[in-house]
């Protein structure tokens, strides 16, 4: 049953606001269903908090004061059972700079970084930007036809100079929520090879499959907590990426100091509106989040049924989290899948930068009518080839 408290069916026109998502296709009839940016207005409680901060009238340099710190600590305890301390937190203006800085902080120029593909493109570019060797290990399919980490391939690929492993949990773009057993095996792998684990958990509050639960990597054991750098943000869940408020949680004081030394002079203060939105999201946003998850699940069910029934030539494996669907279009035999779909009025994300050629990613964090329109365009494109 659809929750009528919040309206996810009507969204404001984003043209003319410098929207990355929409301006890419301005002055065209291409429907943007790419980039991880929902079309929904954020929670009214967050909008009210931003309005209150705006009304204050002074927008000076802002440090991580008690309100956002307490909101984050309360959220971690309440939502994930993680008893963190204020001293473990660092606030940062985005996940991408955080990942890039980790590649500088925790390994040297002669070291290598491992990650599992396909994956969010900055996982692949950050080591290269830092001049570190990148080791890509493809995900594999388990006995349930679910994407999972390929530990055999990871063991075969790791090198003596590998110092860092970057994990995406839940995994973008395949939408997989890893089990305790999988994460425990990963922790054992990191401990066995003495790796620092960067755990990007930005999508952790977007699990719409009620049969699974996100587990913070740092909560598995004290030993893995001591080698884990957790990266989180309210941005994906509450549609706040433009407010640039991410945080790291680092228990190990040595790793924390390494990170803080690396970011000195590079990372400045988070803006005051980012703190206001973060505080409101974690203190007041839960009813909106629950309504969002219901809406996203219904969108996912529509999407999954449509692909399965109307477009069986596209492979779409079941997912458990995020609003980003990963399609294998290799059977279509398209030389340039993204251009093909753009030529037929749909803008999708190219799988190649994710290390997934012949794949595309579709963002279903949009009104259902918009998703339906996009799916009909895809169907029409394939019918009229």
Number of C-alpha atoms within 10 A of each C-alpha: 6 12 13 8 9 16 17 21 13 14 13 8 9 13 14 9 9 10 13 12 20 22 15 13 17 14 9 9 13 20 21 23 25 22 17 21 24 23 23 18 17 20 22 15 17 23 16 14 19 18 13 12 17 14 9 8 8 9 11 9 10 14 14 17 9 11 14 22 21 17 18 25 18 18 19 16 12 12 13 16 13 16 12 17 14 13 12 15 20 17 24 23 21 21 23 17 16 22 21 19 20 24 29 20 19 19 20 16 12 11 19 23 27 25 22 24 25 25 23 18 17 17 27 24 18 22 26 16 13 17 16 20 18 19 20 20 21 18 20 15 11 11 6 6 10 17 21 19 22 16 16 9 14 20 12 9 13 17 15 8 14 23 22 25 22 21 23 25 22 26 27 28 27 26 25 22 27 23 14 15 10 14 18 16 14 21 23 14 16 19 15 9 17 13 22 23 27 25 23 26 22 24 24 24 24 23 24 22 14 10 7 14 18 21 20 21 25 23 15 15 11 11 13 21 20 17 23 25 26 22 24 24 27 27 23 19 25 26 18 21 20 12 20 22 26 25 23 22 22 26 21 14 12 12 18 20 13 14 22 15 12 17 18 9 8 9 16 14 14 20 19 20 19 22 26 23 29 28 23 23 29 22 18 17 21 16 12 21 18 15 18 24 21 17 23 24 22 16 20 25 12 16 20 18 11 16 18 14 10 13 17 11 15 16 16 18 16 17 23 22 31 31 30 24 23 24 20 18 18 16 11 12 9 13 10 11 21 20 15 17 19 19 13 21 21 25 28 22 21 21 24 13 15 22 18 19 16 20 21 25 26 25 22 27 25 23 20 20 12 17 21 17 15 23 20 15 19 19 16 13 17 15 9 7 7
